[in-house]
């Protein structure tokens, strides 16, 4: 890992964000309160908050913000290079992990159309950015836009100097909660209703371990989650077997070799969360033992 904190660009970003954050918090609060006087806060407020974050706290210019480009709410560019696709939602609507995942899938569809490798979602309260890698999403940063202290490290990774660099600090997603939370009617508005569903399984892209193209369901491979984001314990071992050997004679295809380690780790994450892996200290099914062996081989091979 390089010591990115020694970079002149990082130090400059820290100074800028710390100085600008208090004024941004006041501006954000004013935007929200003005709308609240007239009822429900509109999605446009979230767009304005994100715009202020990028241009008054970070070092992007107004000309770098391209609103409603293609089907994307916002595409952040510089010198004709597209760096980030941002999907905004009504303030308060990204209140759980399932809603965030659905918004990420939507942003990823638009990013795929414009050949952009980074996406972000925000409702003016939460800001979550991710890299599109190996048929899935690798969290880049996540932070609360209302926090009193500027999240300087997180902001660096979406600044003009930091956005093009591989993120070296894993994002902490713990405060988002777990997928599968029960949603209210208010929470579900504009999430699953707008999601593209697989014609056979009737679940969105976020329920698959590999997604080649978020707009093309034929590239979605290995369903392992239920529609509410919780683990599908019937399909998870089948997905492991299909990728590692075969399931009832059927071996999955269409997953590039370079993506396979990532997919194994994604399946292992679900299995670990459910206490199905050998490390949990219980007797496990053969599929999970096979997965543990594969992970060990990958680690020894440095994959």
C-alpha positions, 0 to 999 in steps of 0.5 A: 500500500502506498502512503497516499497521505504523503501526497501533496494533492491529499494534503491540499484536499484535507485543507480544502475540505476541512475549511469548506465543511462548516459552510457546506453543512449550513448550505445543506441544512438550508436546502433541506429546510426550505423544501420541508416547509412545503411538504416532502423534500424533492429529489432535486434537493439531493442533486443540489446538495451533491453539486455543492459537495463536489464544487464547494468542498471538493475541487470539481468545477461547475463545468465538470458536472453534467446533469441528465447526461444520457439517462444518468442524473449526473456524470462527473467529467474533466477534460472530456474524461468521464470519472463518476456516474451519480444517481440521486434519490429523494432525501431519506430514501436511502435509509437501508442497505437494500435501497442503496443496493438497488440505487447502485444497480441503477447507477451501474446500468447508466455507467455501463452505457457510458463506459464509466467504471465508478458510480455513486448514489446519494440522497443528500444524507448518505453518499456512497461511491463504488468501483465497478469490478469483475461483475460486481461492486467494490465499495469505495467510500461511504459517509454521512453528509450531516456529520460534524467533522469533514470525512477527509479520507473518504472525500479524497477518494472522490476528489479530482486528484483521488478519484482515478486512484485505486482506493486503498482504504476499505469502506466501512458499511456497518452503519448501513445495516444488513441487506434484507431489512423489512422496508416500509411503503415509503422506503420502497418507492422508486427502488424495486419497482424500477429495478430490471428483473431476471425473466426466470428468477424474477429478482434484480441484478444485485441478487446475482454473484456476477453481473456482466451488464446490468442492462442485459439479464443474460449476463447475470450469473449465479443467483444467491440472494433473495429479492429482499437482499437476504441470502437464498440458502437454497441457491447459495450452495448450488451457485458454489457448486456450479462455479467450482465444479458443476451442479447436476451436470451444469457448469456455469459459463459466461464469467471471465477468468479474471472475475472468478476469484471475486465471485468466489469471495462474494459467495464466501461472504454470504456463506460466512454471514450465515455461519456456513463456513468451516471457520464457524466451528460447525460441521458444514455441507460439502459445498461450503468445505469445497469453497473454503478449500478454494479460498485457501488455494487462492490465498496461497497462489496470491490471487 
